[in-house]
Amino acid sequence: MLVAHDYPRLIRELHTELDGQDERWRSQAHEIVQGRLQSPHAFLEWATRDHHWSFTLAEVMRDVRAKPSELATRLLIAILEELREEQQTAFAVSE
């Protein structure tokens, strides 16, 4: 089980693992995240304390009926999507 200080590493690992995927990356990300996220409650707690990702959590929490495991999966995918967009923007600017 990951402890709070391991979540940034998990995010980096997943981002690297999904880097270069085609349009299906979101479905692949969903499958991978569900297999790798061991403690949804701990991840959500970490995200509430993280200055940057707490804003992403607030956006994901629009559907308050979601179970913690679903919410944690959505949050991690949203984080990966944001990192992917930042990477694509940086690549476009460097061209």
C-alpha positions, 0 to 999 in steps of 0.5 A, a space after each residue: 500500500 502506498 503512503 501519502 509521500 508516494 503519490 507524486 511518484 505514482 503519478 509520475 510513473 503512470 504519466 511515463 507509462 501512458 506517455 505516447 499512447 494514442 487516443 485510447 489512452 483514457 481507457 488504458 489509463 482507467 484500467 491501469 489506475 484501477 489496478 495501481 491505486 490501492 487506497 482510494 481514501 488515502 489518495 483523496 486525503 492526500 489530494 485535499 492537502 496538496 496545494 496544486 491537486 486539491 483544485 483538480 479534486 474540487 473539479 472532479 467532486 461535482 458528482 458527489 454521489 460517486 464512491 470514494 474508489 470511483 472519485 479517486 480513479 477520476 481524480 488520478 485520471 484528471 491529473 494524468 490528463 492535465 499533465 498530458 495536456 501540459 506536455 503537449 502544449 510544451 511540445 507545441 511551443 518548442 516546435 
